[in-house]
Amino acid sequence: MLKKKTTKKKYIPNSKEKYMCAKHKKFFNEELIKWKKEIMKGNNLGNLLNSSDDNISSADIVDQASSYTDKTVEMKSLNRSRKLIYKINSALQRLKDGTYGYCEETGEPIGLKRLMARPVATLSIEAQEKHERDEKIFVED
């Protein structure tokens, strides 16, 4: 007798539930931890693959320049990853202290769609747009 394999449907937060209920918090906590692990795994693999670079000591100036450019791009990528891990850790802390999902400026809910698209978001769409407009005005002055 064959057992029918059941696939568990992945939970997705919806707006019919109370905002930032236990299910929402659990979902975002799991997503953030999974994302952090993926980033760290990717960075470790990159470090292993690029740890031995023979072109740095190469006599060919083109090889040296290419290697330098590659290293610069790699360092920028690692820096972005480091900053993103910091943001993920901050989001995990906000989940613990109960402030996750609420705009830092207005205190209003950020919204599930925005958090699902950008789980480290700290501003509502309106506050983010205002911030970007203010930044643009400041840059133009």
N, C-alpha and C positions, 0 to 999 in steps of 0.2 A: 504494500500500500504506500503510495507516494503522498508525502505531506505537501500541501500547497504552501508555497513560500509567500508570506505576507510582507509587503513593504510598508513600513511606517511612513506616513505622510509627514513631511517636515513642517513644523509649526512656523507660521508667519503671523506676526502681530497684526491686529486689525483695529480699526477705530471704534468698533462696537464695544470693545473691552475698555475697562477703566484705564486711563492713560497712566503708564508706568506701573502697571500692576505687577505682581510677582512673575507672571508669564513673560511679560515684556522685559523685565530686568534680567531674567534667566536667559532669554533669547539673546539680548545684546551682550551680556557677559560672555556667553559661549562664542558668539561671533567675534568679539574683540580678542578673546584668548586665541581662537583659531587663526585670526589674521596675524596676530603677533608671532605665533609659532611659525607661520608660513614665511614671514619676513625674516625671522631669525634663521630658519633653515636655508632660505635662499642666500642670505649673506654668508653663512658658513660655507656653503657650496662654492660661492664666488671666491671666497678667501682661499679655499683649498686649490681651486683651479688656477688662480693667479698668483699663488704664493711664490712659485719659482718662475722668475722672468729672466730668460737668458739674454734678451735684447738690451737690457740696461748696460751690460758690460760689453756689448758688441762694438766692434771697430767701425761698423757702418753707421754713419750719422743719421741716415734715414730710418734705420731700425731703432736707433735710440730715440729719435723724435716721435716715431710712431708709438713706441713703448711708453714714453712720457705722456703722450696724449691719452693713451688707453688708461694709464694709471690715474690721470686727472679725472677722466670720466667715471672711473670706478670709485674714486674717492668722493666725488659729488653724489653718486648713487648711494654709497654707504652713509654719507652725511644725511641725505634725505630719509633713508631708512631709520637712522638713529633718531631723527626728529619725529618721525611717524611713530616709532615705538614709545617715545616720550608722551606723545599725544594719546596713544592707546592706554598707557599706564595712567594718565590723568583721567581718562574716561572711566577706566575701571575703578579708580578712587572715587569719582563722582557717583558711580553706581553704589558703592559702599556707603557713602554719606548721604545718599538720597537726593542729590542735586542733578543727577544725570537726566538728560532729556529736557532740561529747562534752560532758556536763554540766559546767558551771563549778564546781559544788559537789561532785559525787561522782566525776567523771571517767568515769562510766558512759556508754554510748551513749545518745543522746537518742531514737533510733528513727526509722526512715524515714518512717513515717506522720506523725509529729509534724513532722518537717522539711519534708515535702511540704506540709503545711497551713500551717506557719509557718517558712519557711526561715531566719529570723533568730533562731530560738529558741536560747537559751543554757543552758536548764535542762531536765532530764528532766521528764516529767509529775509524777512523785513529788516532785521538788525544787520544782517550781512550785507544786504544791498545798500543800506545807509552808510555802513562802514566803508564799502567800496566807493560810493559816491564821494564821501568826505576825503578819502585817500586820493581820489582822482583830482579833486579840487586843490588839495594840498600840494600835489605834485606839479600841477599847472602853474601855481603861484611862483 
